[in-house]
């Protein structure tokens, strides 16, 4: 099959190669890939940003989002059959959606929303699971609470705003003013132009923050939270608790403790909770999200669809930071 690979951690482009179709394990399904979502995570893995925490072997096929059709099932698979239309965020160490086929454990797979195209479905798994794990699991967001979602026009932001509104929260977000109409249509209540306004002078007594920006923005975010509030960061710094989740060696736990010491100390001083979130694959959660999608509560925002042979261009476009919503590669 054709696949886009990397042979080492580097900033260079992806390489198109002929590789073997994956072997299908007893609990796995083989998916003929119709579309693959592109995420900044793919770029970060490509350049080695997570190599200490996620040491991948080469050659490596990138890609964390898939929508397609099952063509083979392992002998112990019970939930799916050949011909099912599905989508997934494959688990870490089992990624590889920038390819014509991928084998994924059935526990990480969900039925594709019936009302969406393959391209729309492929745009959702990683960002929707991130939003769910941040707002539902970590922040336990409730009706009547206030949440600040940074970078509202990004892939995670566009889904998180819709989910937060469904949960009954008041939603504030940052973006450039040319994205305001889109974000209003998704349900954002407070719109802050990051080019001309400082969010920390606008927002007060918020219950939760979803941080996706740099450490400086994260530190400012502590100021907008009420006592007992939560800041969930998907952009770092990783914490010792995260090291425990990944079962990393003790010396890496010490490294992460040092890296995150400053922000954890500041959060404690302000009586708020800081958590680093590195989202995980979860087919059952994705199926819950599918129910919201099919009910019209969450809709995908797809900026551009690139043909398979332009996967390199798709990743470069994501890296540029100009995308509104998600970027998708159409493979079939």
N, C-alpha and C positions, 0 to 999 in steps of 0.2 A: 504494500500500500504506500501511498504518498503521505509524508508527514513533514512538518517543519521542526527541526531539531537544533539544539546547541551542543557543542562538543567540549565547551569549557565556559566558566563564568567570564563574561566580557560584555562590553557595551556594543559590540558589533551586531550586525543583522542576523536574523534567523536564516537557517540553511534548509532548502528543500531537499529531501532525500527519499530513497526507496528503503523501506524497512519492513520487517515481518509483521503480518497481522497478529495482534496479541493472542496468546494462549488464554483460554477461558477456564478459570478455576471452578470448583464445584459449587461455590456460592455466587458466582459472577454471571453477568449477562454481557454479550457482545453487542455493542451498539454501532450501527452504521451512522456515522456522524453527518447530519444535515446542516447544522449550524453550530458555531462555537462563539461564546462571548469572550471579549478581550478585557483584561483587567490590569490595573497598575501592578498588581501582585506578580503578574507574568514578567513584567519588566524588572521588578525587584529581585525575583529569583534568577533571572537571566544574568544580572550584573553581580550576583553573589551576596546581596544584602542580607539574606537569611541563611547563608551557608553554614554558620555555626549551629543554628537551631534545626535547619532542614538540610542535611548534607546529602544532596542527590547524587546519583551515579550517572555517568555519561555513556553514550549519547542520551540526551534528555529531550522528550517531546513536551513542550509547554502547553498551557491551556487548562483552565479551571471550570469552564462552563460548557455544557453540551445539551443539544436537543437532537433526537434522532429516532431510529426504529431498531428494535431488537431483532437480530438475525440468528442468534444462538443463545442457548441457556445452559448453565451448568447443571449437573445431575441433582443437586440439592436445592435448586431455586424453586420457590413456592409461589412468589407473588406475581411473577411475570411470565409471559410466553412469547414465542416468536411472533413478530408482527405488531407488538405493542408500541405505541408512540410514547416516548418517555423523555424526561430531562433530568439533569443531575449536576451537582458540584462533586466531582470525584474527591475522595479523601487524599490527604497529603501522602506523598510517595507513590500515588497511583494516578497522578494527573496525566494529561496528554491528549487534550481534545483538539489540538491543531493537527488533526490527522483524519484519515478516512474511516478508521474504526478505533474503538476503545473498549476495553473490558473493565467493568466496574462492579464492585460488590453490590448485590441487590439492596442491601440496607441503606445505600447512599442514593438510590434511584426513586423517582416518583413518576406517576403518570403525568404526561404533558397536559397543561390546561387545554380543554377542547376548543376554546374560543380564540386561540392564538396560533399564529404561524410559527414555524420552526425557528425563524430568526427572532421573533418576539420572545418565545419561550427561552431560547439560549441566552438572552440578555439578563435573565433574572436570578438563577440559583445562587450565585455567590453573594450578590448584593442584597437579595431578599433575606437569605439566611443571616447575613451580617446584621441587617436591621432588626430582625427578629431576636437574635441572640443578645443584641445590645439593649433594645428597648423592652422586650418582654421578659427575657431571662435575667439580665444583669440589673437593669434599672427598675424592673417591675412597675413600669409606667401605668398610672391609673387615670381614670376619668377626672377631669378638673385640675390635673397637674400641668406644669409648664416645662417644656423641653426645648433646648437650643441645639439645633442640628446644623453643624457647619457645612459649608460648601453644598448648599441645597440643590444646585443644578448638576452635581456629579452623579455617578452611578448609584452609590449608596444613598446619597441625599434624596434623590427623587423618590426612591422607594420608602425610605425612613419617614419622610414627611407624610406620605399617604398612610403608612401603618400607624404613626403617632396620632393622626386625626381619627382613624378608626378606633383607636383606644380611648379617644375622648380628651386628648391633651390639647393645650394651646401650644402652637409651634412657632418658634422664631428661627430664622435662618439667615445666612450670609450668602451673597452672590453679587454679580455685577448687575446693574439696573436693567440691562437688556434681557435678563432672565426672569425679571419680576412677574411678568404676565403668566409665564409657564408655571412658576412656583405658586402663584395665587390659585391657579386652576387645580393644583395638586392639594391645596388646603393650607398653605403657609399663612399664618396670621400676622407675623411681624417680619418685615423684610428689611434687611440692613445691607446697604451698599458698602462692600468691604473696601472700595477704593476711596470713599469719602467719609465713612463713619467708623467710629470705634465701638464695637459691640458691647464692650464692658461698661461704657457710659450710657448705654441704652437699656440694657437688660438688668433686672434685679430680682433676687429671691426666686430663682429657678430651681426646679426639682432635679433636673438631669441635663447633662450635656453629652452629646455625641461628638467627640473630637476626632477630626481627620487631618489636622494640620500639624504645624511644627511645634516644637517645645515651647516657644514663646507664646503662641496662641493658646496652648494647653494651660500655661501658667495664668494667663489672663482669664481663662474660662473658670478658674477656681473662684474668681471674684464675683461671678454672676450667680453662684449657687447659694441656696439657703443652707443653714446648718443641717447636717444629715443628708444633704443632696449627694448625687452620684455623678461622677465624670467617667465616662467610658471612652477610652482612646483606642482607635484602630490603627494609629500611626506611631505608637510607641510612647515612652520607652517601655520595653518588656520588663516584667517584674519577677521576683522569686516565685510567686504563685504560678505564673505562667511556666516557669522552669519545671515546677512540680507536675503541672498538667501534661507537659511533653515528656516527662521523666528524663530530663536532661541530666548530664553528669554534675556532681556537686560543685566542680570548679566553675561551670557555666552559671550555676545558680548564684554563686558569689559575684560573678561578673555582672549579671542582671541586677542583683541587689545594689551594686555600686552605681550602675547606670541610672537606675530609677530612684536612688536614694533621695535626691533633691526634691523631686515632685511629690514623692510619698510623704516626705517631711512637711512640705507646704500644705498638702491636702489635710494631713492630720491636725496641723495647727489651726486650720479653718473649719475643722470638724466636718469634713466631707470625705466621701469614699472615692478612691481612685482605683480603676481596674483597666488593665491592658487586655484587649480582646483580639485574639487571632481566631477568626471564625472557623468552625469545623463543619465537615460534611454531615448531613443528617437527613435521610430520605423521609422519615416520618414527619419532621418539621416542615420539610418542603411540601409534603402532601397537605399539611394544614394551610400553608401559604397558598397552595393551588386552590383550596376552597375559597379563600378571599379573592383570588384572581377571577375565578369563574363567577363569583357574585358581583364582580365589577368594582370591588373595593380597592384593589391594587391594579394599576395598569402599567405596562412597560413604557419607558421613554427611550427610544432607539434613535441615536444621532445619525449614524452612518452604517451601511452594510457594505463590506468589501468582499470581492470574490476571493476564493481560496488562494489563488496564486499571488494575491496582494497582501498576504498575512503580515509581511514585514511592514508595509505601509500602515496597516491597521494598528499595529503595536506602536509605531512612531506617532500616529495621531493621538493615541491614548496618552503617550508620554508628553505630548505637547501641552496637555492640560486644557485644551479648547473644547473637548467633547461635552455636550449637554446630554446627560443620561448615558446610555451605553453604546459601545461600538461592537459590531458583530461581524464574524467571518461566515460567509455562505459557502458551504462545501458541496452540497448537493441540491 
